[in-house]
Amino acid sequence: MTLILAIIPVLLLIILMAFFKMSGDKSSIISLVVTMLIALFGFAFSVDNLFYSFLYGALKAVSPILIIILMAIFSYNVLLKTEKMEIIKQQFASISTDKSIQVLLLTWGFGGLLEAMAGFGTAVAIPAAILISLGFKPIFSATVSLIANSVATAFGAIGTPVLVLAKETNLDVLNLSTNVVLQLSVLMFLIPLVLLFLTDPKLKSLPKNLFLALLVGSVSLASQYLAARYMGAESPAIIGSILSIIVIVLYGKLTASKEEKARKSSLKTKDILNAWSIYLLILFLIILTSPLFPGLRHTLENNWITRISLPVNASTVNYTISWLTHAGVLLFVGTFIGGLIQGAKVKDLFIVLWNTVKQLKKTFVTVICLVGLSTIMDASGMIAVIATA
């Protein structure tokens, strides 16, 4: 009976969303209320513990998760506002006419970079939209974008999943990040091959597809492993994606036909750098505040800190935010400066930010409820019951 009670919140959430087609925010609110009632009456959880455990979960949801999601979508919306996303789109179209290279570049390279920088569906939506604009079928575009996104999701937006896991389990971030990369190592070769095969399934193309998959996979694995081991969770997917883009572009240029090589792109280097300024600035800030520069990181981590202590289960849980190394703050600073470089006004940027907040209001409700729910399940003993069973 205890096991049945413990598993009800998870099953209820699945049933409401999968079978009743209820929206995420409504499903999460209902599931949260049911979880609270089960904790109170089924697990003898006190009202005080219930309140503070939910508050702790809500705080964890706001930072780092929701702040990063907000600033990530903000960075994308600024690119739309300044119309620099069109330049990025043109750049991809001008690199190669080889459909395999286009798909791999957009889904694995650019999609991986979007997942690493922004997450939250941008890594599927944007590459798929560009692929459709290049003439690919919508279902194919969505399928390859989803498949490519599988590996990049492990580090999510600026390493959020790994950072949260390290915090919750008290595991060393560098060690955890390195092991995540090793777990993904086979997929780094397999997924590019699958993408290439889906684009060009002809048998005569198999040697080319195998070579390109091995090349991209090797670059991804080596760069992500080194970044994870020496820099942490924030940068492996970003650096791996950028180097993959470079390798795929070079491969496309080297294998291009004479006609393609003779055709010059109308885009100037200045325009390309301007279009990429937001992502380049974000990358620069992430590297600057990473463990690669321990002295600077230590100084930043120990200034402008928010500390909150909450009493849960007769002990104290500590919630700490180091704002100067916070990934969401880095995203905001990089996006804001990049937006100004791209010609946006300060007022326009704040309007875009406010519209992004309104755009994500249901997401805020969903994430706060779900992280609060999981924290209550953990503190009341439900997770322990499920794990034991």
N, C-alpha and C positions, 0 to 999 in steps of 0.2 A: 504493500500500500504506500509506503514511504517513497519507493522508487516511482510508482505511478504519479504521485503528487509532484515529485521532483522533475519529471519529464514533461508534465503538462504544458508549462510555458513554451517550451521548444516546439512541441507538437501543435499547440494552438496557433502559434505564429505561422507555421508552415501551412496549416489548414486554411487560415484566414486569407493568406496571400495567394496560395496555389489553387485552392478549390473554390473559395468565395470571391476571388479576384478583388479583394479589398486592397486599397492603397496602403503603402508602407507606413505612412504616418498614423492612419486609423488603426491598422493592425498592431502596430507597436504600442499605442496607447492602451488598447484593450488588453494586450498580453502583459503589459506592465502592471495594470490594475489587478489582474488575475494572479500574477506573481506575488504581488504585495499581500493579497489575501491568503495565498498558500503559505507564505513565509510567516504571517501572523498566527494563523490558526493550525497549520499543518506542521510547522517546524518551531513553534513557540518562540518566534523572533519578536523581541520587544519593539514597541513603537519608536523609541529613541534610536535603536540600532537600524531600524528600517529607514528612518528619516536620514540619518547620517550616511548610511551605505548608499542610498540613492543620490544624495548630494555629492558624495565622492565620485560616483559613476558619472553624474552630470558634469562635474568639473573635468573629469578625464575625457569626456566626449567633446567639451568645448575646446580644450587644449590637450593634445595637439590636433585632434582629428578635424573638428569643424573649422578651426582657424585656417588650417592648411587647405581644406576643401574650398573655403570661401576665397582665399587668396589665389588659389590655383585657377578657379573659374574666372576670377577677376582678371588674371593675366591673359586668359584666352579672350575675354570680352573686350579688353583694351586693344588687342590685335584686330578684332573685328571693327572696333570704333575707329582706329587709325587706318583701317583698310590694308594693313601690312600682311594679313593672312593671304590676300590675293597674290602678293609678290612671292610668298613662300610657295603657294600653289603653282605659280608660273615656273618657278625655279625647278620644282620636281618634274614638271612636264618637259622641260628643256634638257634635262640630263641625259635621257636615253629614250629611244622608241621601243626598246626591248620590253615587252610586257612583264616578263619575269623579274627583270631588274626594277621596274617601276613598282611592282607589287611588294617585292622584298624591301625596297627602300622606304616605301610609304608605311607599310605595316610593321615590319620588324625594326627598322631604323627610326623613322620619324614617330611612329606609333609608340615604340618603346621609350623614346625621349619624352613624349607627351605623358605617358603613364608615370614615368620617373619624376617629371616636373609637376604634373597636375593631377593625374589619376581621374577618378570619378567619371568614367565613361568617355572622356575626351579622346583617349587613345583608340577608341573604336569609332566614335562618331566622326571625328575630323578626317582620319585616313580614308574611311569608307566614303565620305562625301567627296573627297578629292579624287578617289578612284572612279567614282560614278561620273564626275566631271571629265575624266580622261577617257570615258567610253566603256568602262567595265559595267557588267550587269549588277544591279543593286544587291541581289541575294549573294552573289559571289563576293562582292565588295565587303558586305557585312560579315560573311563567313570567314574570309581570310584575316580580316581585322580582329575578329574575336579570337581566332586561333593564335595569332601572333601575340595578342595581349596576355596570353596565359603565363608566359615566363616573366614578363616585366612586372606583373601584378604582385609578385612576391615581395618586392621592395616598395611597391605602391608610390604614393606621392611623397617624395623626399624621404623615403625609408620609413614612413609612418608605421606600417605593420610590424616591422622588425624592431623599431624603437619602442613601441608600446609593449611588444612581447618581452623585450629585454627588461623593461621597467617592471612589468607584472611578475616576472619570474626571477628577477635579480641576477640574470645571466649577463656575462660580459658582452657588450655590444659588438666589439671587434670579432670575438670568437664566434658569436652567434651569426653575424653577417657572413663570415667566411664559410661556415657550415651550410648556410642557405645557398650560397653560390655553388658549393660542391654538390648539394642535392639537386640543383638545377642543371648541372653540367651536361648530362645526356640530352636534356631537352634543348639545350643551346645549339646542338647539332641537328637534332631531329625536327624541331619546329620549322627552321628555315627550309629544310628539305621538303617537308610537307607543303609549305607555302609555294615553293617552286614547282612541285609536282602538280598541285592543283591548278596552277596557272598554265603550265605546259606539260601535259601528261605523256607526250610522245616519247617512245622508247629511245629514239636517237638523241633526245635532249637530256637523257639521264646522266651521262658523264659530265656534261656542263653543270647540271643541277647539283650533282654530288660534289664537284669541285667547289662551287660557289657556297654551298651549305657548309662544307668543311672549313673554307676560308673564313666565312662570317662567324661560324661557331667558335673557331679557334681564337679569333680576335675578341669576341664577346667574353669567352671564358677567361682568357688571360687577363684582360683589362678589369673585369669585374672581380676576379679573385684578388688581384693586387689592391684594388680600391677598397674592397671589403676588409682585407687584412690590415691595411695601414691607415685607412681613413674613416671607416665605419659604415653605417647603413645608408647614409644620405646620398652618397655619390656613385656606388657601383653601377646601378641601372642607367644613370645619366651618362657616365663616362663610357660605359659599354655601348650605349646607343649611339653616342656621337662618333666613336671610333668605327662602329658598324656602318654608319652613314658614309664616313670618309672612304672606307674600304669598298663599299658597294658603288659609290660614285666613281672611284678610280677604276674599278673593274669595268663599269659601264663605259667610261671614256676609252679605256685600252681596247675593249672589244667592239667599239662602235665602227660602223661602216665608214667608208671614205666620204660619202654624202653627208653623214651625220657630223663627222669631224669638221667638214667644210662649213656647215651651218653654224653661225654664231648666235649666241643668245643676246637678246636686246637688253637684258638686265645688267646694270652696272654693279660693280663690286660695292660701291658706296650704298646703293639701294638695298642690296642683299644684306649687308652688315646692319643697316638701319632696321630692316624687317626682323632680323634675328636679335636685335639689341636687348630685348626683354629677357629672352632665354639665356643669352650670353652673360648678362649681368647677374642673373639668378645663379648660374653655374659658378661665376667668379666668387660671389658671396658665400656660396656653400663650401667651395674649396678653401676659401680664406678662413672660415670659422670651423673647419674640420680638424680632427686630431693630427693632420699633417703639419699644423702649426700649433704645437701644444702650449707654448707660452701665451700666445694671443688668445687661444681658446680658453685657457684657464682664467685669464684676466676677464674676458667677456662673460664667462659662466658665473663668475663671482660678483657681478655687478648687475644692478637692476633686476632683482630676484623677487618673485612672489612666493611666499610660503604660507600654507594653510594646514593646520592639524585638526583632525576630526576623530572623535571617540567612537570606535566601532568594536563591539564584542570585548569590552573591558580592556582594550588596548588602543593605541593611537596610530592612525594611518596618516602619513605625511604627503602632502601634495605640493610639488615645487615646480615653478616655471622660471627658467633662465631666459628672459626676453631677448637678450642680445644675440643668443645663438638659436633662437626659436625659428624653426623652418618656415612657419607662417609669416613671421616678421621679415625674414630674408626674401620670401616671395613677394611681399608687399613692397619692400624697398626697391627690389630689382624691377618689379612691374611699374612702379610709380616713376622711377628715374627713366626707365626705358620708354614709358609712355610719353614723357616730356621730350625725350630725344626724337621720338617719332612724330612730334608736332602737336600732341594733345595739350590742352590747357589744364591747369590745376583743377578748376571748377568741373571740367568735363570728366576728369579722372574720378573725382569724388561722386559725381552723378552715376558713373558706371559702377562704382563700388556699391552705392546704395541700391541700384537696380539689381546687382548681383545678390545682395542680401535678401531682397524681396523674391528673387528667382529661387533662392534656396531655402525659403522658410519651412517648407514641408520636410526638407532634408534635415534641418536643425531639430525638428520635433522627433523625427524617426531615429536619428543617431543618439540623441539624449535619452530617449526612452529605452532603446536597445542596450546601450552601455550601462544605463542605470539598472535595467532588468538583470543583466548579466552580473553586475556587482552585487545586487541583492541575492541572486542565486548562489553566488560564491560565499558571501558572508553568512548566509543563513544555513549553509551546509548542503544545499541541493546539488551543487556541482560535485561535491565529495561523494554523495550517494550514487549519482550517475556514474562517476569514475570507478567507484568500488564495484558496482554491478557490472 
